[in-house]
Amino acid sequence: MIKKAVRMKLYPGLKEEYAKRHDELWPEMREMLKEHGAISYSIFLDPETDYLFGYLEIEDEGKWASVPDTEINRKWWDYMKDMMETNPDHSPVSVELEQVFEL
């Protein structure tokens, strides 16, 4: 198992809508994530800064690296672009975080 963490930025005031969209995650998106090796995926919010912290456990970096190329993932990015900082291709602006401790 490989652990990954990322930081993203939610626009202010959109916590409830962001959570709602994820609570209603499309079945085909859920299936694609599992097919690409996602064992678990959690997202946390720092309400003081609107930073999102994503924590993932994946099976394989190679399988995971192809997620951005899937049609359903690009559709999800388009759906979420109005809620968070994004790149020109509508992917979330994200910073990979470095693990510095584990118990």
Biopython code that builds the backbone (N, CA, C, O; Angstrom):
import numpy as np
from Bio.PDB.StructureBuilder import StructureBuilder

atoms = [
    (1, "MET", "N", (0.839, -1.182, 0.000)),
    (1, "MET", "CA", (0.000, 0.000, 0.000)),
    (1, "MET", "C", (0.884, 1.246, 0.000)),
    (1, "MET", "O", (1.887, 1.312, 0.712)),
    (2, "ILE", "N", (0.501, 2.217, -0.799)),
    (2, "ILE", "CA", (1.216, 3.488, -0.919)),
    (2, "ILE", "C", (0.320, 4.581, -0.365)),
    (2, "ILE", "O", (-0.861, 4.657, -0.704)),
    (3, "LYS", "N", (0.884, 5.428, 0.490)),
    (3, "LYS", "CA", (0.134, 6.541, 1.071)),
    (3, "LYS", "C", (0.480, 7.817, 0.342)),
    (3, "LYS", "O", (1.644, 8.080, 0.043)),
    (4, "LYS", "N", (-0.545, 8.613, 0.055)),
    (4, "LYS", "CA", (-0.348, 9.885, -0.626)),
    (4, "LYS", "C", (-1.193, 10.942, 0.086)),
    (4, "LYS", "O", (-2.251, 10.641, 0.638)),
    (5, "ALA", "N", (-0.711, 12.172, 0.063)),
    (5, "ALA", "CA", (-1.483, 13.281, 0.625)),
    (5, "ALA", "C", (-1.308, 14.496, -0.274)),
    (5, "ALA", "O", (-0.225, 14.735, -0.809)),
    (6, "VAL", "N", (-2.382, 15.261, -0.433)),
    (6, "VAL", "CA", (-2.360, 16.456, -1.266)),
    (6, "VAL", "C", (-3.115, 17.581, -0.566)),
    (6, "VAL", "O", (-3.994, 17.349, 0.264)),
    (7, "ARG", "N", (-2.745, 18.799, -0.924)),
    (7, "ARG", "CA", (-3.449, 19.984, -0.428)),
    (7, "ARG", "C", (-4.075, 20.696, -1.615)),
    (7, "ARG", "O", (-3.435, 20.875, -2.651)),
    (8, "MET", "N", (-5.336, 21.103, -1.457)),
    (8, "MET", "CA", (-6.071, 21.829, -2.487)),
    (8, "MET", "C", (-6.765, 23.002, -1.812)),
    (8, "MET", "O", (-6.765, 23.088, -0.584)),
    (9, "LYS", "N", (-7.352, 23.903, -2.582)),
    (9, "LYS", "CA", (-7.976, 25.100, -2.017)),
    (9, "LYS", "C", (-9.430, 25.204, -2.453)),
    (9, "LYS", "O", (-9.732, 25.284, -3.643)),
    (10, "LEU", "N", (-10.321, 25.202, -1.474)),
    (10, "LEU", "CA", (-11.749, 25.382, -1.707)),
    (10, "LEU", "C", (-12.063, 26.868, -1.679)),
    (10, "LEU", "O", (-11.474, 27.608, -0.890)),
    (11, "TYR", "N", (-12.977, 27.316, -2.521)),
    (11, "TYR", "CA", (-13.411, 28.701, -2.452)),
    (11, "TYR", "C", (-14.242, 28.907, -1.184)),
    (11, "TYR", "O", (-14.961, 27.998, -0.768)),
    (12, "PRO", "N", (-14.155, 30.082, -0.566)),
    (12, "PRO", "CA", (-14.868, 30.341, 0.688)),
    (12, "PRO", "C", (-16.381, 30.128, 0.571)),
    (12, "PRO", "O", (-17.002, 30.437, -0.447)),
    (13, "GLY", "N", (-16.943, 29.590, 1.651)),
    (13, "GLY", "CA", (-18.388, 29.437, 1.747)),
    (13, "GLY", "C", (-18.971, 28.237, 1.021)),
    (13, "GLY", "O", (-20.192, 28.110, 0.932)),
    (14, "LEU", "N", (-18.133, 27.359, 0.502)),
    (14, "LEU", "CA", (-18.648, 26.244, -0.305)),
    (14, "LEU", "C", (-18.498, 24.879, 0.367)),
    (14, "LEU", "O", (-18.636, 23.849, -0.294)),
    (15, "LYS", "N", (-18.222, 24.858, 1.656)),
    (15, "LYS", "CA", (-18.013, 23.596, 2.355)),
    (15, "LYS", "C", (-19.206, 22.652, 2.202)),
    (15, "LYS", "O", (-19.027, 21.481, 1.866)),
    (16, "GLU", "N", (-20.410, 23.146, 2.442)),
    (16, "GLU", "CA", (-21.587, 22.281, 2.388)),
    (16, "GLU", "C", (-21.813, 21.714, 0.986)),
    (16, "GLU", "O", (-22.102, 20.527, 0.836)),
    (17, "GLU", "N", (-21.684, 22.550, -0.028)),
    (17, "GLU", "CA", (-21.880, 22.068, -1.400)),
    (17, "GLU", "C", (-20.785, 21.086, -1.799)),
    (17, "GLU", "O", (-21.054, 20.089, -2.470)),
    (18, "TYR", "N", (-19.554, 21.365, -1.386)),
    (18, "TYR", "CA", (-18.439, 20.457, -1.680)),
    (18, "TYR", "C", (-18.711, 19.083, -1.052)),
    (18, "TYR", "O", (-18.553, 18.053, -1.706)),
    (19, "ALA", "N", (-19.116, 19.081, 0.208)),
    (19, "ALA", "CA", (-19.416, 17.825, 0.899)),
    (19, "ALA", "C", (-20.596, 17.115, 0.232)),
    (19, "ALA", "O", (-20.571, 15.896, 0.063)),
    (20, "LYS", "N", (-21.626, 17.871, -0.146)),
    (20, "LYS", "CA", (-22.799, 17.284, -0.812)),
    (20, "LYS", "C", (-22.408, 16.588, -2.107)),
    (20, "LYS", "O", (-22.835, 15.463, -2.364)),
    (21, "ARG", "N", (-21.599, 17.252, -2.921)),
    (21, "ARG", "CA", (-21.196, 16.642, -4.199)),
    (21, "ARG", "C", (-20.400, 15.359, -3.968)),
    (21, "ARG", "O", (-20.525, 14.404, -4.735)),
    (22, "HIS", "N", (-19.592, 15.333, -2.925)),
    (22, "HIS", "CA", (-18.832, 14.119, -2.643)),
    (22, "HIS", "C", (-19.701, 13.043, -2.001)),
    (22, "HIS", "O", (-19.478, 11.854, -2.224)),
    (23, "ASP", "N", (-20.688, 13.449, -1.207)),
    (23, "ASP", "CA", (-21.630, 12.475, -0.653)),
    (23, "ASP", "C", (-22.413, 11.793, -1.768)),
    (23, "ASP", "O", (-22.837, 10.645, -1.631)),
    (24, "GLU", "N", (-22.599, 12.506, -2.863)),
    (24, "GLU", "CA", (-23.341, 11.991, -4.016)),
    (24, "GLU", "C", (-22.397, 11.582, -5.157)),
    (24, "GLU", "O", (-22.762, 11.645, -6.331)),
    (25, "LEU", "N", (-21.188, 11.167, -4.793)),
    (25, "LEU", "CA", (-20.186, 10.782, -5.791)),
    (25, "LEU", "C", (-20.785, 9.799, -6.791)),
    (25, "LEU", "O", (-21.392, 8.797, -6.416)),
    (26, "TRP", "N", (-20.602, 10.107, -8.057)),
    (26, "TRP", "CA", (-21.162, 9.277, -9.122)),
    (26, "TRP", "C", (-20.639, 7.846, -9.008)),
    (26, "TRP", "O", (-19.449, 7.647, -8.760)),
    (27, "PRO", "N", (-21.500, 6.851, -9.183)),
    (27, "PRO", "CA", (-21.056, 5.451, -9.102)),
    (27, "PRO", "C", (-19.914, 5.141, -10.068)),
    (27, "PRO", "O", (-18.997, 4.395, -9.726)),
    (28, "GLU", "N", (-19.966, 5.709, -11.269)),
    (28, "GLU", "CA", (-18.897, 5.431, -12.234)),
    (28, "GLU", "C", (-17.571, 6.071, -11.816)),
    (28, "GLU", "O", (-16.509, 5.566, -12.178)),
    (29, "MET", "N", (-17.613, 7.161, -11.068)),
    (29, "MET", "CA", (-16.390, 7.768, -10.541)),
    (29, "MET", "C", (-15.816, 6.884, -9.436)),
    (29, "MET", "O", (-14.612, 6.630, -9.396)),
    (30, "ARG", "N", (-16.676, 6.425, -8.551)),
    (30, "ARG", "CA", (-16.261, 5.518, -7.474)),
    (30, "ARG", "C", (-15.629, 4.248, -8.053)),
    (30, "ARG", "O", (-14.590, 3.790, -7.577)),
    (31, "GLU", "N", (-16.264, 3.689, -9.081)),
    (31, "GLU", "CA", (-15.758, 2.482, -9.727)),
    (31, "GLU", "C", (-14.398, 2.728, -10.378)),
    (31, "GLU", "O", (-13.493, 1.902, -10.255)),
    (32, "MET", "N", (-14.250, 3.857, -11.068)),
    (32, "MET", "CA", (-12.976, 4.171, -11.713)),
    (32, "MET", "C", (-11.864, 4.284, -10.677)),
    (32, "MET", "O", (-10.768, 3.768, -10.894)),
    (33, "LEU", "N", (-12.127, 4.948, -9.557)),
    (33, "LEU", "CA", (-11.099, 5.095, -8.516)),
    (33, "LEU", "C", (-10.646, 3.730, -8.001)),
    (33, "LEU", "O", (-9.452, 3.491, -7.822)),
    (34, "LYS", "N", (-11.595, 2.853, -7.769)),
    (34, "LYS", "CA", (-11.250, 1.507, -7.289)),
    (34, "LYS", "C", (-10.481, 0.727, -8.347)),
    (34, "LYS", "O", (-9.519, 0.027, -8.032)),
    (35, "GLU", "N", (-10.911, 0.849, -9.611)),
    (35, "GLU", "CA", (-10.218, 0.155, -10.704)),
    (35, "GLU", "C", (-8.778, 0.647, -10.862)),
    (35, "GLU", "O", (-7.913, -0.090, -11.338)),
    (36, "HIS", "N", (-8.530, 1.879, -10.466)),
    (36, "HIS", "CA", (-7.188, 2.448, -10.586)),
    (36, "HIS", "C", (-6.394, 2.352, -9.283)),
    (36, "HIS", "O", (-5.392, 3.043, -9.097)),
    (37, "GLY", "N", (-6.857, 1.490, -8.396)),
    (37, "GLY", "CA", (-6.064, 1.134, -7.224)),
    (37, "GLY", "C", (-6.301, 1.921, -5.957)),
    (37, "GLY", "O", (-5.510, 1.813, -5.020)),
    (38, "ALA", "N", (-7.365, 2.713, -5.889)),
    (38, "ALA", "CA", (-7.658, 3.441, -4.652)),
    (38, "ALA", "C", (-8.207, 2.463, -3.615)),
    (38, "ALA", "O", (-9.243, 1.832, -3.827)),
    (39, "ILE", "N", (-7.506, 2.349, -2.509)),
    (39, "ILE", "CA", (-7.963, 1.526, -1.398)),
    (39, "ILE", "C", (-8.844, 2.377, -0.488)),
    (39, "ILE", "O", (-9.904, 1.939, -0.041)),
    (40, "SER", "N", (-8.392, 3.587, -0.224)),
    (40, "SER", "CA", (-9.187, 4.539, 0.542)),
    (40, "SER", "C", (-8.834, 5.950, 0.090)),
    (40, "SER", "O", (-7.739, 6.204, -0.412)),
    (41, "TYR", "N", (-9.779, 6.858, 0.278)),
    (41, "TYR", "CA", (-9.571, 8.252, -0.124)),
    (41, "TYR", "C", (-10.422, 9.107, 0.806)),
    (41, "TYR", "O", (-11.647, 8.990, 0.818)),
    (42, "SER", "N", (-9.777, 9.956, 1.575)),
    (42, "SER", "CA", (-10.475, 10.852, 2.499)),
    (42, "SER", "C", (-10.052, 12.278, 2.210)),
    (42, "SER", "O", (-8.910, 12.528, 1.824)),
    (43, "ILE", "N", (-10.978, 13.217, 2.399)),
    (43, "ILE", "CA", (-10.673, 14.634, 2.221)),
    (43, "ILE", "C", (-11.120, 15.366, 3.479)),
    (43, "ILE", "O", (-12.238, 15.178, 3.958)),
    (44, "PHE", "N", (-10.238, 16.199, 4.002)),
    (44, "PHE", "CA", (-10.500, 16.973, 5.205)),
    (44, "PHE", "C", (-10.420, 18.457, 4.852)),
    (44, "PHE", "O", (-9.731, 18.840, 3.907)),
    (45, "LEU", "N", (-11.129, 19.288, 5.615)),
    (45, "LEU", "CA", (-11.134, 20.731, 5.383)),
    (45, "LEU", "C", (-10.626, 21.463, 6.617)),
    (45, "LEU", "O", (-11.032, 21.166, 7.740)),
    (46, "ASP", "N", (-9.729, 22.428, 6.395)),
    (46, "ASP", "CA", (-9.344, 23.369, 7.446)),
    (46, "ASP", "C", (-10.263, 24.573, 7.284)),
    (46, "ASP", "O", (-10.070, 25.360, 6.357)),
    (47, "PRO", "N", (-11.264, 24.743, 8.161)),
    (47, "PRO", "CA", (-12.247, 25.808, 7.976)),
    (47, "PRO", "C", (-11.682, 27.219, 8.128)),
    (47, "PRO", "O", (-12.305, 28.179, 7.672)),
    (48, "GLU", "N", (-10.531, 27.363, 8.750)),
    (48, "GLU", "CA", (-9.940, 28.695, 8.902)),
    (48, "GLU", "C", (-9.283, 29.182, 7.625)),
    (48, "GLU", "O", (-9.196, 30.387, 7.390)),
    (49, "THR", "N", (-8.811, 28.240, 6.784)),
    (49, "THR", "CA", (-8.082, 28.629, 5.578)),
    (49, "THR", "C", (-8.766, 28.174, 4.287)),
    (49, "THR", "O", (-8.385, 28.616, 3.203)),
    (50, "ASP", "N", (-9.761, 27.305, 4.387)),
    (50, "ASP", "CA", (-10.419, 26.675, 3.240)),
    (50, "ASP", "C", (-9.486, 25.752, 2.460)),
    (50, "ASP", "O", (-9.754, 25.425, 1.304)),
    (51, "TYR", "N", (-8.384, 25.331, 3.097)),
    (51, "TYR", "CA", (-7.533, 24.329, 2.461)),
    (51, "TYR", "C", (-8.137, 22.950, 2.670)),
    (51, "TYR", "O", (-8.611, 22.619, 3.757)),
    (52, "LEU", "N", (-8.111, 22.156, 1.610)),
    (52, "LEU", "CA", (-8.530, 20.763, 1.647)),
    (52, "LEU", "C", (-7.288, 19.899, 1.759)),
    (52, "LEU", "O", (-6.265, 20.193, 1.141)),
    (53, "PHE", "N", (-7.369, 18.851, 2.531)),
    (53, "PHE", "CA", (-6.288, 17.896, 2.685)),
    (53, "PHE", "C", (-6.810, 16.538, 2.253)),
    (53, "PHE", "O", (-7.694, 15.974, 2.897)),
    (54, "GLY", "N", (-6.264, 16.012, 1.160)),
    (54, "GLY", "CA", (-6.672, 14.708, 0.674)),
    (54, "GLY", "C", (-5.666, 13.656, 1.092)),
    (54, "GLY", "O", (-4.460, 13.832, 0.918)),
    (55, "TYR", "N", (-6.165, 12.561, 1.642)),
    (55, "TYR", "CA", (-5.313, 11.436, 2.033)),
    (55, "TYR", "C", (-5.784, 10.201, 1.287)),
    (55, "TYR", "O", (-6.960, 9.840, 1.344)),
    (56, "LEU", "N", (-4.844, 9.547, 0.576)),
    (56, "LEU", "CA", (-5.167, 8.386, -0.234)),
    (56, "LEU", "C", (-4.271, 7.215, 0.118)),
    (56, "LEU", "O", (-3.112, 7.388, 0.494)),
    (57, "GLU", "N", (-4.820, 6.040, -0.010)),
    (57, "GLU", "CA", (-4.044, 4.814, 0.041)),
    (57, "GLU", "C", (-4.308, 4.120, -1.285)),
    (57, "GLU", "O", (-5.451, 3.833, -1.641)),
    (58, "ILE", "N", (-3.224, 3.855, -2.008)),
    (58, "ILE", "CA", (-3.356, 3.265, -3.345)),
    (58, "ILE", "C", (-2.517, 1.991, -3.441)),
    (58, "ILE", "O", (-1.626, 1.746, -2.628)),
    (59, "GLU", "N", (-2.827, 1.198, -4.449)),
    (59, "GLU", "CA", (-2.117, -0.062, -4.667)),
    (59, "GLU", "C", (-0.839, 0.121, -5.469)),
    (59, "GLU", "O", (0.168, -0.536, -5.204)),
    (60, "ASP", "N", (-0.882, 1.021, -6.456)),
    (60, "ASP", "CA", (0.196, 1.081, -7.438)),
    (60, "ASP", "C", (0.261, 2.472, -8.051)),
    (60, "ASP", "O", (-0.760, 2.998, -8.496)),
    (61, "GLU", "N", (1.444, 3.076, -8.081)),
    (61, "GLU", "CA", (1.617, 4.419, -8.654)),
    (61, "GLU", "C", (1.277, 4.447, -10.137)),
    (61, "GLU", "O", (0.693, 5.419, -10.616)),
    (62, "GLY", "N", (1.630, 3.406, -10.864)),
    (62, "GLY", "CA", (1.365, 3.365, -12.300)),
    (62, "GLY", "C", (-0.117, 3.396, -12.616)),
    (62, "GLY", "O", (-0.558, 4.153, -13.482)),
    (63, "LYS", "N", (-0.888, 2.577, -11.917)),
    (63, "LYS", "CA", (-2.337, 2.572, -12.119)),
    (63, "LYS", "C", (-2.932, 3.922, -11.737)),
    (63, "LYS", "O", (-3.795, 4.448, -12.439)),
    (64, "TRP", "N", (-2.469, 4.475, -10.629)),
    (64, "TRP", "CA", (-3.007, 5.742, -10.155)),
    (64, "TRP", "C", (-2.670, 6.885, -11.112)),
    (64, "TRP", "O", (-3.472, 7.801, -11.294)),
    (65, "ALA", "N", (-1.508, 6.833, -11.712)),
    (65, "ALA", "CA", (-1.062, 7.909, -12.609)),
    (65, "ALA", "C", (-1.963, 8.069, -13.831)),
    (65, "ALA", "O", (-1.971, 9.129, -14.456)),
    (66, "SER", "N", (-2.719, 7.031, -14.177)),
    (66, "SER", "CA", (-3.585, 7.122, -15.363)),
    (66, "SER", "C", (-4.982, 7.676, -15.044)),
    (66, "SER", "O", (-5.787, 7.848, -15.959)),
    (67, "VAL", "N", (-5.285, 7.956, -13.783)),
    (67, "VAL", "CA", (-6.593, 8.508, -13.408)),
    (67, "VAL", "C", (-6.911, 9.797, -14.172)),
    (67, "VAL", "O", (-8.018, 9.918, -14.695)),
    (68, "PRO", "N", (-5.990, 10.768, -14.260)),
    (68, "PRO", "CA", (-6.321, 12.016, -14.962)),
    (68, "PRO", "C", (-6.700, 11.837, -16.431)),
    (68, "PRO", "O", (-7.335, 12.714, -17.018)),
    (69, "ASP", "N", (-6.318, 10.715, -17.023)),
    (69, "ASP", "CA", (-6.610, 10.475, -18.433)),
    (69, "ASP", "C", (-7.980, 9.859, -18.675)),
    (69, "ASP", "O", (-8.384, 9.695, -19.826)),
    (70, "THR", "N", (-8.703, 9.515, -17.611)),
    (70, "THR", "CA", (-10.012, 8.880, -17.795)),
    (70, "THR", "C", (-11.082, 9.936, -18.098)),
    (70, "THR", "O", (-11.030, 11.060, -17.599)),
    (71, "GLU", "N", (-12.031, 9.550, -18.913)),
    (71, "GLU", "CA", (-13.108, 10.464, -19.287)),
    (71, "GLU", "C", (-13.930, 10.889, -18.067)),
    (71, "GLU", "O", (-14.294, 12.058, -17.942)),
    (72, "ILE", "N", (-14.221, 9.946, -17.171)),
    (72, "ILE", "CA", (-15.046, 10.272, -16.013)),
    (72, "ILE", "C", (-14.319, 11.231, -15.078)),
    (72, "ILE", "O", (-14.957, 12.089, -14.468)),
    (73, "ASN", "N", (-13.015, 11.106, -14.953)),
    (73, "ASN", "CA", (-12.264, 12.020, -14.100)),
    (73, "ASN", "C", (-12.277, 13.427, -14.677)),
    (73, "ASN", "O", (-12.424, 14.395, -13.931)),
    (74, "ARG", "N", (-12.125, 13.559, -15.990)),
    (74, "ARG", "CA", (-12.178, 14.889, -16.618)),
    (74, "ARG", "C", (-13.576, 15.500, -16.456)),
    (74, "ARG", "O", (-13.712, 16.709, -16.266)),
    (75, "LYS", "N", (-14.604, 14.660, -16.532)),
    (75, "LYS", "CA", (-15.975, 15.133, -16.317)),
    (75, "LYS", "C", (-16.137, 15.627, -14.872)),
    (75, "LYS", "O", (-16.783, 16.648, -14.635)),
    (76, "TRP", "N", (-15.554, 14.907, -13.914)),
    (76, "TRP", "CA", (-15.616, 15.319, -12.509)),
    (76, "TRP", "C", (-14.908, 16.651, -12.307)),
    (76, "TRP", "O", (-15.421, 17.522, -11.605)),
    (77, "TRP", "N", (-13.744, 16.819, -12.910)),
    (77, "TRP", "CA", (-13.017, 18.090, -12.795)),
    (77, "TRP", "C", (-13.880, 19.241, -13.311)),
    (77, "TRP", "O", (-13.950, 20.300, -12.688)),
    (78, "ASP", "N", (-14.532, 19.027, -14.448)),
    (78, "ASP", "CA", (-15.403, 20.070, -15.000)),
    (78, "ASP", "C", (-16.540, 20.398, -14.029)),
    (78, "ASP", "O", (-16.912, 21.561, -13.865)),
    (79, "TYR", "N", (-17.081, 19.374, -13.398)),
    (79, "TYR", "CA", (-18.180, 19.528, -12.454)),
    (79, "TYR", "C", (-17.745, 20.293, -11.198)),
    (79, "TYR", "O", (-18.545, 21.024, -10.614)),
    (80, "MET", "N", (-16.504, 20.132, -10.784)),
    (80, "MET", "CA", (-16.019, 20.719, -9.531)),
    (80, "MET", "C", (-15.276, 22.046, -9.723)),
    (80, "MET", "O", (-14.923, 22.684, -8.731)),
    (81, "LYS", "N", (-15.031, 22.475, -10.940)),
    (81, "LYS", "CA", (-14.183, 23.643, -11.191)),
    (81, "LYS", "C", (-14.710, 24.936, -10.574)),
    (81, "LYS", "O", (-13.926, 25.846, -10.301)),
    (82, "ASP", "N", (-15.999, 25.035, -10.353)),
    (82, "ASP", "CA", (-16.566, 26.263, -9.787)),
    (82, "ASP", "C", (-16.397, 26.344, -8.268)),
    (82, "ASP", "O", (-16.774, 27.344, -7.658)),
    (83, "MET", "N", (-15.840, 25.307, -7.661)),
    (83, "MET", "CA", (-15.753, 25.249, -6.203)),
    (83, "MET", "C", (-14.347, 25.438, -5.644)),
    (83, "MET", "O", (-14.176, 25.677, -4.448)),
    (84, "MET", "N", (-13.346, 25.330, -6.507)),
    (84, "MET", "CA", (-11.978, 25.313, -5.996)),
    (84, "MET", "C", (-10.995, 25.856, -7.015)),
    (84, "MET", "O", (-11.306, 25.983, -8.199)),
    (85, "GLU", "N", (-9.809, 26.172, -6.535)),
    (85, "GLU", "CA", (-8.761, 26.640, -7.448)),
    (85, "GLU", "C", (-8.404, 25.513, -8.400)),
    (85, "GLU", "O", (-8.167, 24.381, -7.980)),
    (86, "THR", "N", (-8.369, 25.840, -9.710)),
    (86, "THR", "CA", (-8.084, 24.822, -10.718)),
    (86, "THR", "C", (-7.058, 25.326, -11.724)),
    (86, "THR", "O", (-6.803, 26.523, -11.856)),
    (87, "ASN", "N", (-6.485, 24.359, -12.423)),
    (87, "ASN", "CA", (-5.569, 24.622, -13.529)),
    (87, "ASN", "C", (-6.387, 24.844, -14.803)),
    (87, "ASN", "O", (-7.600, 24.637, -14.791)),
    (88, "PRO", "N", (-5.745, 25.261, -15.906)),
    (88, "PRO", "CA", (-6.491, 25.479, -17.155)),
    (88, "PRO", "C", (-7.287, 24.260, -17.647)),
    (88, "PRO", "O", (-8.305, 24.417, -18.320)),
    (89, "ASP", "N", (-6.820, 23.036, -17.308)),
    (89, "ASP", "CA", (-7.559, 21.834, -17.725)),
    (89, "ASP", "C", (-8.652, 21.450, -16.712)),
    (89, "ASP", "O", (-9.258, 20.384, -16.821)),
    (90, "HIS", "N", (-8.892, 22.323, -15.735)),
    (90, "HIS", "CA", (-9.888, 22.162, -14.670)),
    (90, "HIS", "C", (-9.473, 21.179, -13.589)),
    (90, "HIS", "O", (-10.255, 20.911, -12.677)),
    (91, "SER", "N", (-8.260, 20.633, -13.664)),
    (91, "SER", "CA", (-7.770, 19.807, -12.562)),
    (91, "SER", "C", (-7.539, 20.698, -11.350)),
    (91, "SER", "O", (-7.174, 21.864, -11.505)),
    (92, "PRO", "N", (-7.744, 20.170, -10.145)),
    (92, "PRO", "CA", (-7.514, 20.998, -8.966)),
    (92, "PRO", "C", (-6.044, 21.401, -8.858)),
    (92, "PRO", "O", (-5.147, 20.599, -9.121)),
    (93, "VAL", "N", (-5.812, 22.647, -8.471)),
    (93, "VAL", "CA", (-4.450, 23.042, -8.128)),
    (93, "VAL", "C", (-4.134, 22.267, -6.857)),
    (93, "VAL", "O", (-4.810, 22.430, -5.841)),
    (94, "SER", "N", (-3.122, 21.437, -6.912)),
    (94, "SER", "CA", (-2.808, 20.614, -5.743)),
    (94, "SER", "C", (-1.308, 20.551, -5.518)),
    (94, "SER", "O", (-0.509, 20.644, -6.450)),
    (95, "VAL", "N", (-0.963, 20.395, -4.279)),
    (95, "VAL", "CA", (0.424, 20.267, -3.863)),
    (95, "VAL", "C", (0.549, 18.921, -3.164)),
    (95, "VAL", "O", (-0.177, 18.646, -2.208)),
    (96, "GLU", "N", (1.468, 18.078, -3.636)),
    (96, "GLU", "CA", (1.700, 16.814, -2.937)),
    (96, "GLU", "C", (2.429, 17.111, -1.646)),
    (96, "GLU", "O", (3.378, 17.894, -1.611)),
    (97, "LEU", "N", (1.968, 16.468, -0.581)),
    (97, "LEU", "CA", (2.556, 16.681, 0.734)),
    (97, "LEU", "C", (3.513, 15.544, 1.065)),
    (97, "LEU", "O", (3.323, 14.403, 0.644)),
    (98, "GLU", "N", (4.525, 15.878, 1.813)),
    (98, "GLU", "CA", (5.550, 14.916, 2.197)),
    (98, "GLU", "C", (5.246, 14.387, 3.588)),
    (98, "GLU", "O", (5.016, 15.154, 4.523)),
    (99, "GLN", "N", (5.248, 13.068, 3.713)),
    (99, "GLN", "CA", (5.031, 12.453, 5.030)),
    (99, "GLN", "C", (6.287, 12.624, 5.868)),
    (99, "GLN", "O", (7.390, 12.321, 5.413)),
    (100, "VAL", "N", (6.120, 13.105, 7.082)),
    (100, "VAL", "CA", (7.262, 13.299, 7.973)),
    (100, "VAL", "C", (7.150, 12.504, 9.263)),
    (100, "VAL", "O", (8.095, 12.476, 10.052)),
    (101, "PHE", "N", (6.009, 11.854, 9.496)),
    (101, "PHE", "CA", (5.844, 11.056, 10.704)),
    (101, "PHE", "C", (4.729, 10.053, 10.520)),
    (101, "PHE", "O", (3.739, 10.321, 9.839)),
    (102, "GLU", "N", (4.899, 8.892, 11.134)),
    (102, "GLU", "CA", (3.844, 7.887, 11.204)),
    (102, "GLU", "C", (4.037, 7.071, 12.475)),
    (102, "GLU", "O", (5.155, 6.684, 12.814)),
    (103, "LEU", "N", (2.944, 6.817, 13.167)),
    (103, "LEU", "CA", (2.994, 6.021, 14.388)),
    (103, "LEU", "C", (2.520, 4.620, 14.074)),
    (103, "LEU", "O", (2.478, 3.769, 14.962)),
]
sb = StructureBuilder()
sb.init_structure("model")
sb.init_model(0)
sb.init_chain("A")
sb.init_seg("    ")
for serial, (resi, resn, name, xyz) in enumerate(atoms, 1):
    if name == "N":
        sb.init_residue(resn, " ", resi, " ")
    sb.init_atom(name, np.array(xyz, "f"), 0.0, 1.0, " ", f" {name:<3s}", serial, name[0])
structure = sb.get_structure()
